[in-house]
């Protein structure tokens, strides 16, 4: 019996008392490859109808976390439950209920969009799939190109077709690994619109992205990973409030270098960087910018300074820098 034999979109559960609002629950997960610990005591909860973004530097553990949620890798310790099922016990049942958009689009370029989706429908065991194929192609704006060979599609069209494939079996949870990598600005915003429209009807998303503006635009919550650890997880607005002000000092280059050496290890400075106009500092919440300016003036002359609120990309850099081993 194919995975679509269960009612489309129906949550699976091994207990009638499972908490319906929790779609993904990762609890205390460790995962190592040889001497490399890819995930280190990581816990994360994803609620129904939300978009949760996973961000972090290269090697932070984003892909490993996705593989663990999908049941492709079994963790060394901890538990993962998806749609009420323990992934370690029922990995096949879980995979039948989620839709995955991998980083590599992995379409068949030499056949049409329709043939790609018919093949996927056969793998999912979807009976009489034509109506559903039309539905998902309409959703991603490709129904008029259904009989075109995929080789001639742009990168953005291929990503949209891959989204259609992930939606074929009407999953409650969609996992998107770098959904807009390699696509142009217009296609990127079209993909964002598809995510928002599906979220509006209760679908749940876990996505990885290296674009912090994408996380800010799409995600209800953002989880920041570094070296396999979850160092922060909250709404974009709350994460932005976790750092204090961004302080920009105008000074000559040699002076900026001297201030940098004095302040870069200051307990109230999360991150410091020399820039073309002088020095940019990201401060902890409880640190006064005026106190930092006073310390900087003890080193060299400051021509001027200004403060502002950091955006999510700057918060990400500050938090990951602050959590790095010294």
DACORQUI-V81439 format. One record per run of one state. SS is the DSSP state (H for helix, E for strand, - for the rest). FROM is the first residue (numbers start at 0). TO is the last residue. Records with the same first field share a line. If there is no record, write none. Layout:
SS = FROM-TO ; FROM-TO
//
This chain:
- = 0-1 ; 5-20 ; 33-34 ; 47-49 ; 56-60 ; 69-75 ; 82-83 ; 86-89 ; 95-96 ; 101-110 ; 124-128 ; 139-141 ; 145-147 ; 152-153 ; 167-171 ; 177-183 ; 200-202 ; 208-210 ; 218-219 ; 226-227 ; 234-234 ; 240-241 ; 250-251 ; 263-267 ; 275-276 ; 284-287 ; 297-302 ; 309-310 ; 322-325
H = 2-4 ; 61-68 ; 90-94 ; 112-123 ; 129-138 ; 142-144 ; 149-151 ; 154-166 ; 184-199 ; 211-217 ; 235-239 ; 252-262 ; 288-296 ; 311-321
E = 21-32 ; 35-46 ; 50-55 ; 76-81 ; 84-85 ; 97-100 ; 111-111 ; 148-148 ; 172-176 ; 203-207 ; 220-225 ; 228-233 ; 242-249 ; 268-274 ; 277-283 ; 303-308
//
